[in-house]
């Protein structure tokens, strides 16, 4: 399993949001979480991205512990999982070209050293998601 949650629970004060929720996603599989407002979708997202520790249970990434009630979130491992927000303006700077933002993230997280390696990684990322290189010249509202 690429991503696995085992009986995770989380509460805000006395209000239980997730109660022993479990799921798994294999590599290459798309998983959608849907439901009415307030059912725990965003809470699950925050938990998987390390913004909240679970009250109970554990989350595994590639078979290794990412977070549990006893172990804090492994930020280095957590870089492999990121949320994709419904509204692009929540994630992307409206005034910044896509390429500049991508390069900035690569530098910030230390995924590449130097310009040549950064450009190679940009090309790999674009290939993985099936986008052409010219998208790097566009701003979020243009894509």
N, C-alpha and C positions, 0 to 999 in steps of 0.2 A: 504494500500500500504506500502510495506517495504521501497522503495526508490522512491521518486517522485521529478521531476524537473518541475517547472512551469514558462514558458516563460522566461528562462534564456538567457541573452545576455552577450557577452564579446567581447571586442575589444583590439587589440594591436595597440596603437596609433590611426591612422585613419582607420586601417584595421579591419573591422568587421569579427570576426571569427564565433561566434554563434549569431543568431538573433532570439530571442524569441523561443528557442527550449524547447520542453516539452516532457516528457516521464514518464512512471511509470513502476515499477517492483514489483511484488508481491512476498511474501515469497515462496521459492521453485522454482521460475521461473528463467530461464537463459535468459539474454538479451545480445545480441551481437551488438556492434556498429561497422559498417564497412563503408568504403568509400574510395575515392581516397586520396592520400597524400595532406595534407593542408586543408582538409574539416572541421577540428575541433575535431577529435576524442581525441587527446592528450590533447587539451584544456579542453574538457569536463571532462576528467579524472582528470586533475589538479584542476578544479573547485570543483568536487565532493570530492576530498581529501583535500580541504582547502588551496591549494597553491595559488589560485587566488580568490578574491571575484567577484561575478557576477556584471555586470554593471546594469542589471535589473533582476527581478525575484527572485525566492527562490528555495531552495532545502530542502525537508523534509525527515527525516529518522524516520521510525515508527510513522509517523504522527506529529512529533515535528520538529520545525524549526532547520535546521542544519546551514544554511547560507543564507543571502539575501543581497541585496544592502544596507540595513539599519542596519543589524545585523551582526557582525563579526562571523566567523566560530567558532562553538562550538567544541573545540578540544576534550573535554571529550566524547561527543556524537560521534564525528568523529572517535574514536578508533574502532568503530564497522564496519567501512567500510575501506577497504584497496585495493589498486590496485594489480593485478596479472599481472606481466610483461610477455611478450612473450618469452623473453630470460631469463632463470633462472640465468645466471651469472650477470644480472643486479640487481638481488635481493639478491642473496646468495653468501656468501664468498666461493670461490672455494676451499680454504684450510681448511675450518671448517666443521666438521660433522654436519649433519642436526639437530641432537639432541641438540648439543651445541648452535646452532643458535636459535632454538626454545626456549630453556630454558633462553637464554639471553634476548630474546624479552619479555618473561613472567616476568622476573625480572625487566627489564627496565620500563615496563608499569604498574608494581605493580598488576598484575592479580592474583598473588598467594603469600602467605607468607610462606616461608620455603620450604625445599626440598620435603617433602611428598606431600604437596599441589601442588607444581610445577609438580611433576611426574603424579599426578592424572589429572591435566589439560592437560598435554601432551597426556595422554591416551584418554581423551575426544576429543581433537582436531583430533587425528589420527582416532578415530572411526567415527567422523563426516564426514571426507573426504574419508573414506574407505581404509585407509592404515594400514599396519601391523607395530607393534612396532619396528621391526628390521630395518626399514628404518632410524631410528634415528642414527644408526651406520655408515650410508653411507655419502659420500660426494656428492655434487650436480652433478658432472659428472657421478656418478654411478647410478643415478635414471632416 
